[in-house]
Amino acid sequence: MTAQEEARPELEVWIDQDLCTGDGICVQYAPEVFELDIDGLAYVKSADDELLQDKGATTPVPLKLLNDVKDSAKECPGDCIHVRRATDGVEVYGPDAE
């Protein structure tokens, strides 16, 4: 895999803050991707470590963190973490995954 292919966002993740319980499990699994804000809810972070607070904001899932992000979605008590393919928007992990 070339560096360009590795950098291409195959999967992206977003959090539905309306369902977030503020439990922080996602931050425990993948602090590079998730962060709790002052409002007590979890948000995704950009590759530059910037908190993305816009509703429905997505961030690429780094390949090395895929298992951690997948476990975050699986263990989330609010079922609010959605991981989808960037190319077609199909959810592969999370409450809407088939």
C-alpha positions, 0 to 999 in steps of 0.5 A, spaced: 500 500 500 502 506 498 502 512 502 497 516 498 492 509 499 494 509 506 492 516 507 485 516 503 479 516 508 476 509 506 472 509 512 469 515 516 466 516 523 461 521 526 457 521 533 450 523 533 450 527 539 443 527 540 444 520 543 450 521 546 450 519 553 457 522 555 459 515 558 466 516 555 467 509 553 469 511 546 475 516 548 478 510 552 478 506 546 480 511 541 483 518 544 486 520 538 479 520 534 474 522 540 474 527 545 469 529 551 467 536 550 465 541 556 458 540 554 459 532 557 458 529 550 463 526 545 465 528 538 470 526 533 477 530 532 480 531 525 487 529 523 490 535 526 487 534 533 481 539 532 474 538 536 469 537 530 463 540 533 458 541 527 452 536 527 454 530 523 461 532 522 466 526 520 473 524 520 477 519 517 478 512 521 486 511 521 487 504 519 491 503 525 485 505 529 480 501 526 479 496 531 479 501 537 474 505 533 470 499 531 470 497 539 467 504 541 461 503 536 460 496 539 460 498 546 457 505 546 451 505 551 448 510 547 449 507 540 451 513 537 457 512 533 457 511 526 462 508 522 461 508 514 465 507 508 467 514 505 465 512 498 458 511 498 456 512 505 454 505 507 454 504 515 459 498 516 459 499 524 454 502 529 447 502 530 445 502 522 450 497 520 447 491 516 
